[in-house]
């Protein structure tokens, strides 16, 4: 029992070692993947390298029960991933699978269509959005702008003029002043209606005066262009100067506005003096290039730093995995060695106990057989059998307890060094069984020889002589388990119960 507990403990230690040391593959947190990609999308950053989005989409597709919200989010973000990888047809196909029941998917289709300058497709997407929300101010201003890109000036101007009636919330009002009116002025100017464009842009200017320097500077810059298109160069110069005066940090950090201002200055310079200042353009282009180079250098440095961090982490991970694998192999080896030694020790100990028990059983046989008797009983048969094995003769010639030869002979029998089966002369033993037990063998042979083989008949005779299972194992040279199996087979052949007494049944 103690050895069994030791083995169980060793197996448990092996399992713990394997669980604790085997490198683990951490499950991917797909919710975290979606959140991170959504942040990058909102920052207008590329999702081309967000390859885990494909796995996230597959995960939410197969998830049970379905999580419709997460599946929709994974589909939209994966579509942007494909779009950034320039696999645009796959991106549009993914969004179309949602577009029939998901407003956000239609909005994303509209967004990607506008980015790809596919305004005919945008017309269809926006029309589908407006079917269920025609009063939406954002949709209405997008609808008006879309007609500008579709080259429908009259409809575009009409739609812009009617936009104020769709303003419902403060958010709509803010969008109207910050984006819609300035866009309307620029579009009207593009249609050649400078007076109306100036009137609209001055409304914007007056609205933001003293509130937002960036919008004020932008309004003056736009007014400079409108007056330039009217050949009113003095007014154009005045508004250029006012744009520079109101320009704040946000305005000056916008390369779009800086480029626009430089372009306007060059045009005004040419209109007034019929010359182009190439030095200004050279300085401007150089500043653009310098800034781009600086940004690229910063980006490269960050990427190199990230690459080095990734490589270092990868090396550390590999080293940790190697250490863990080595430790696992060492642990397994130690457990196998300890387990093997324990098993070998347990086996040897068990064998020694078994041999001692067998030797004790043989001593008991010898002792019983040496007791004087004149009756026909078990002791008489045992004496005959032991004489054939050469044990009784040794005991009779030197009956002391210190008979080393007797002990050696019994040990040889127990250890299987003596071919006991070849020493037993069963014809004489059968006659002895018949003599002692009133023809037991003859009766057994006559009645059951067609069922039982020779070994099984011998077993029945030994059982009749009150041999224990251990004693039968010794005198026949068979293992205890083999004797038990033979007894089971005999019961089955005789049609007995599993634990029935064979001798009693035969008698």
Long-range contacts (C-beta under 8 A, 24 or more apart in sequence): 3-342, 3-345, 3-346, 3-349, 6-342, 6-346, 7-339, 7-342, 7-343, 7-346, 10-335, 10-338, 10-339, 10-342, 11-339, 13-335, 14-331, 14-332, 14-335, 14-339, 17-327, 17-328, 17-331, 17-332, 17-335, 18-328, 18-331, 18-332, 21-324, 21-325, 21-327, 21-328, 21-331, 22-324, 22-325, 22-328, 23-320, 23-321, 23-324, 23-325, 28-52, 28-55, 28-56, 28-59, 30-55, 30-56, 30-59, 30-60, 30-74, 31-70, 34-70, 34-73, 34-74, 34-77, 37-77, 37-80, 37-81, 38-73, 38-77, 41-77, 41-80, 46-84, 47-77, 47-80, 47-81, 47-83, 47-84, 48-81, 48-84, 48-85, 50-77, 50-81, 51-81, 53-77, 53-78, 53-81, 54-78, 54-81, 72-98, 72-102, 72-104, 72-105, 75-105, 76-104, 76-105, 76-108, 79-108, 79-112, 80-108, 80-112, 83-112, 88-112, 88-116, 99-125, 99-128, 103-129, 103-132, 110-142, 117-149, 119-146, 119-149, 119-150, 120-150, 122-146, 123-150, 135-166, 135-168, 136-166, 137-163, 137-166, 137-167, 137-168, 137-169, 137-172, 137-175, 137-176, 138-172, 138-175, 140-166, 141-175, 141-176, 141-179, 141-180, 144-184, 145-183, 145-187, 148-187, 148-190, 153-191, 156-187, 157-187, 157-188, 157-191, 160-184, 160-187, 160-188, 177-204, 177-207, 177-208, 178-215, 182-215, 182-218, 182-219, 182-222, 185-222, 185-226, 186-222, 189-222, 189-225, 189-226, 189-229, 194-226, 194-227, 194-229, 194-230, 197-226, 198-223, 198-226, 198-227, 201-226, 213-246, 213-247, 213-248, 213-250, 213-251, 214-247, 214-248, 214-250, 214-251, 216-246, 217-242, 217-243, 217-244, 217-246, 217-247, 217-248, 217-251, 217-257, 218-243, 218-251, 218-257, 220-246, 221-257, 221-260, 221-261, 221-264, 224-264, 224-268, 225-264, 228-264, 228-267, 228-268, 228-271, 231-271, 233-268, 233-271, 233-272, 236-264, 236-268, 237-268, 240-264, 240-265, 240-268, 255-288, 255-291, 258-284, 259-284, 259-288, 354-480, 355-414, 355-415, 357-470, 358-414, 358-470, 358-473, 358-474, 359-410, 359-411, 359-414, 361-468, 361-470, 361-471, 361-474, 362-391, 362-410, 362-413, 362-414, 362-471, 362-474, 363-410, 364-471, 365-471, 365-474, 365-475, 366-391, 366-392, 366-395, 366-406, 366-410, 370-395, 370-399, 376-435, 376-436, 377-436, 378-436, 378-465, 378-466, 380-432, 380-436, 381-429, 381-432, 381-433, 381-436, 381-465, 382-465, 382-467, 384-428, 384-429, 384-432, 385-424, 385-429, 385-475, 388-423, 388-424, 388-425, 388-428, 388-429, 389-413, 389-418, 389-420, 389-423, 389-424, 389-475, 390-423, 413-474, 414-474, 416-477, 419-477, 420-474, 420-475, 420-476, 420-477, 421-476, 421-477, 424-475, 426-458, 429-461, 430-461, 433-461, 433-464, 433-465, 436-465, 437-464, 437-465, 440-464, 440-506, 440-507, 444-506, 448-493, 448-494, 451-493, 451-494, 452-490, 452-493, 455-486, 456-486, 456-489, 456-490, 456-493, 459-483, 459-486, 459-487, 459-490, 460-490, 460-502, 460-503, 460-506, 463-487, 463-502, 463-503, 464-503, 464-506
